[in-house]
């Protein structure tokens, strides 16, 4: 089986000059753009696409699964999709559709059932499965196969390889050294042996004793122009793509206070626009490109920041003021969705699938890599099913 795969691969490798890496990735495993395109459409359009892909009679099984919440419809659906040689990406469309309807419990059931039906010795399995110790163990076995070795060495980008190393490091596996640049090394010197306090956007005030603050660094996300005097000012700010665009447009989006030392970008192209400035320290986090255990969704900024911090052996990481979207409100002025007077509605979608976000935090927490404030610790300890039940109640209103 492996010999046949290698022969087929080297037949294709001869055509490598005619196929840029992007196209080859797309053919073999990278369907994220298709999933994003599907999930960004209105529910009515998603429904139409699914009917075109799987036929009305099979879509009716999805509707009955939602209405009657009976697993028998799910079993029948998979039976007919397999018979009709359904494309892999369409299975993800269905999962995305359930999440976009805020049917989180059914979406979780669907994902679990899908994983049971997929060959564990396949790259696709690790793209769609949850992040947990069992799947990490399976991945370690798979990573030793020739199939994976070819994908890893020929097709993955550096940030994706670094992501794999970080996830294995969290699992206390031995990994090859990262290629740290001088900015990474300077950042490492700045944060190592420090207690890291990540403060989120919820309304609650955070109080940290002065004695504890002296040996700590504060991390916040996006902008700091909404913070009041009593709020803890950040030493480090992480910026995602949307926040960086705002920082480029609005001069007062980031206020350069004495405490602020580092700005860390999640996207390299935005970092390059700021890298020549000498007013602050700037760097790019090059291990946040999750493409396994995320089911083609984009991680939230919190999960990406944690992945970055795990590189640098900080003494302790504690998280405040996050609840994995069980609240609809954030502090007025936070991010690009709010002004200083008014808060706009946040929309939920598969593009930032909260089922995946829970899995990542749950894994990091039980691996003792992070500590949580009382609110978030209580949510994680609820368990996944109870969390999804609460998430549905919040977003179906």
Secondary structure by P-SEA (a helix, b strand, c coil): caaaaaaaaaaaaaacccccaaaaaaacccaaaaaaaaaaccaaaaaaaaaaaccaaaaaaaaaaaacccaaaaaaaaaaaaaacccaaaaaaaaaaaaaacaaaaaaaaaaaaaaacccccaaaaacccccaaaaaaaaaaaacaaaaaaaaccccaaaaaaaaaaaaaaccccccccccaaaaaaaaacccbbbbbbccccbbbbbcaaaaaabbbbbcccccccccccccccbbbbcaaaaaaaaaccccccccccccbbbbccaaaaaaccccccbbbbbbcccccccccccccccaaaaaaaaaaaccccbbbbcccccccccccccccccccccccccbbbbcccccaaaaaaaaaaaaaaccccccaaaaaaaaccaaaaaaaaaaaccc
